[in-house]
């Protein structure tokens, strides 16, 4: 299983622990590139992608496309604020 976390670069709260532990946390500078970034992660064999709530709002088709796919898991993390 290959997991990635995806957040907005100005978000200093989401996935801090995962980043500190050395996991693959990717920061987006342009939220309009959410779907493109997710496609690239899937091509790199990431089978689980965890999105911050803010980033998930910018995905237009990827979340719908993989909603029922058993091989790719898209997880939306809820904001604590």
C-alpha positions as YAML, in Angstrom:
chain: A
units: angstrom
residues:
- id: 1
  name: UNK
  ca: [0.00, 0.00, 0.00]
- id: 2
  name: UNK
  ca: [1.36, 3.39, -1.01]
- id: 3
  name: UNK
  ca: [-0.26, 6.37, 0.76]
- id: 4
  name: UNK
  ca: [0.00, 10.08, 0.08]
- id: 5
  name: UNK
  ca: [-1.42, 13.11, 1.83]
- id: 6
  name: UNK
  ca: [-2.40, 16.21, -0.16]
- id: 7
  name: UNK
  ca: [-2.85, 19.67, 1.35]
- id: 8
  name: UNK
  ca: [-2.75, 23.35, 0.43]
- id: 9
  name: UNK
  ca: [0.72, 24.85, 0.90]
- id: 10
  name: UNK
  ca: [-0.60, 27.62, 3.18]
- id: 11
  name: UNK
  ca: [-2.27, 25.05, 5.45]
- id: 12
  name: UNK
  ca: [0.13, 24.67, 8.37]
- id: 13
  name: UNK
  ca: [-2.12, 22.41, 10.44]
- id: 14
  name: UNK
  ca: [-3.12, 19.46, 8.25]
- id: 15
  name: UNK
  ca: [-0.95, 16.34, 8.26]
- id: 16
  name: UNK
  ca: [1.85, 17.86, 10.37]
- id: 17
  name: UNK
  ca: [2.42, 14.58, 12.19]
- id: 18
  name: UNK
  ca: [2.58, 12.60, 8.95]
- id: 19
  name: UNK
  ca: [5.06, 15.08, 7.51]
- id: 20
  name: UNK
  ca: [7.20, 14.99, 10.68]
- id: 21
  name: UNK
  ca: [7.30, 11.20, 10.48]
- id: 22
  name: UNK
  ca: [8.57, 11.37, 6.90]
- id: 23
  name: UNK
  ca: [5.46, 10.25, 5.06]
- id: 24
  name: UNK
  ca: [4.63, 11.51, 1.57]
- id: 25
  name: UNK
  ca: [2.81, 14.80, 2.20]
- id: 26
  name: UNK
  ca: [2.41, 16.92, -0.90]
- id: 27
  name: UNK
  ca: [1.56, 20.62, -0.79]
- id: 28
  name: UNK
  ca: [-0.37, 22.31, -3.57]
- id: 29
  name: UNK
  ca: [0.43, 25.92, -4.41]
- id: 30
  name: UNK
  ca: [-2.47, 26.09, -6.90]
- id: 31
  name: UNK
  ca: [-5.67, 24.36, -5.75]
- id: 32
  name: UNK
  ca: [-7.00, 24.38, -9.31]
- id: 33
  name: UNK
  ca: [-4.41, 21.67, -10.06]
- id: 34
  name: UNK
  ca: [-5.90, 19.24, -7.53]
- id: 35
  name: UNK
  ca: [-7.21, 16.76, -10.13]
- id: 36
  name: UNK
  ca: [-3.99, 16.89, -12.14]
- id: 37
  name: UNK
  ca: [-1.91, 16.24, -9.02]
- id: 38
  name: UNK
  ca: [-4.15, 13.33, -8.02]
- id: 39
  name: UNK
  ca: [-3.86, 11.80, -11.51]
- id: 40
  name: UNK
  ca: [-0.07, 12.03, -11.23]
- id: 41
  name: UNK
  ca: [-0.10, 10.38, -7.79]
- id: 42
  name: UNK
  ca: [-2.23, 7.52, -9.15]
- id: 43
  name: UNK
  ca: [0.22, 7.09, -12.06]
- id: 44
  name: UNK
  ca: [3.01, 6.86, -9.45]
- id: 45
  name: UNK
  ca: [1.12, 3.88, -7.91]
- id: 46
  name: UNK
  ca: [-0.28, 5.65, -4.86]
- id: 47
  name: UNK
  ca: [-3.37, 3.61, -4.04]
- id: 48
  name: UNK
  ca: [-4.56, 5.73, -1.11]
- id: 49
  name: UNK
  ca: [-4.76, 9.51, -1.28]
- id: 50
  name: UNK
  ca: [-5.81, 11.48, 1.78]
- id: 51
  name: UNK
  ca: [-6.99, 15.01, 1.01]
- id: 52
  name: UNK
  ca: [-7.43, 17.89, 3.38]
- id: 53
  name: UNK
  ca: [-10.99, 19.19, 3.37]
- id: 54
  name: UNK
  ca: [-9.90, 22.39, 1.62]
- id: 55
  name: UNK
  ca: [-8.18, 20.52, -1.23]
- id: 56
  name: UNK
  ca: [-11.11, 18.11, -1.68]
- id: 57
  name: UNK
  ca: [-13.38, 21.03, -2.54]
- id: 58
  name: UNK
  ca: [-11.28, 21.68, -5.65]
- id: 59
  name: UNK
  ca: [-11.49, 18.16, -7.10]
- id: 60
  name: UNK
  ca: [-14.04, 18.14, -9.88]
- id: 61
  name: UNK
  ca: [-13.90, 14.63, -11.25]
- id: 62
  name: UNK
  ca: [-11.28, 12.45, -9.59]
- id: 63
  name: UNK
  ca: [-13.22, 11.82, -6.38]
- id: 64
  name: UNK
  ca: [-16.31, 10.80, -8.37]
- id: 65
  name: UNK
  ca: [-14.27, 8.67, -10.76]
- id: 66
  name: UNK
  ca: [-12.66, 6.60, -8.01]
- id: 67
  name: UNK
  ca: [-15.55, 6.54, -5.53]
- id: 68
  name: UNK
  ca: [-16.42, 2.92, -6.28]
- id: 69
  name: UNK
  ca: [-12.95, 1.75, -7.34]
- id: 70
  name: UNK
  ca: [-11.64, -0.96, -5.01]
- id: 71
  name: UNK
  ca: [-8.00, -0.37, -6.00]
- id: 72
  name: UNK
  ca: [-7.81, 3.40, -5.40]
- id: 73
  name: UNK
  ca: [-9.00, 4.93, -2.14]
- id: 74
  name: UNK
  ca: [-9.68, 8.65, -1.83]
- id: 75
  name: UNK
  ca: [-10.13, 9.81, 1.76]
- id: 76
  name: UNK
  ca: [-11.22, 13.31, 2.79]
- id: 77
  name: UNK
  ca: [-9.86, 14.47, 6.12]
- id: 78
  name: UNK
  ca: [-12.19, 16.65, 8.17]
- id: 79
  name: UNK
  ca: [-11.00, 20.00, 9.39]
- id: 80
  name: UNK
  ca: [-10.52, 20.37, 13.15]
- id: 81
  name: UNK
  ca: [-11.47, 24.04, 13.16]
...
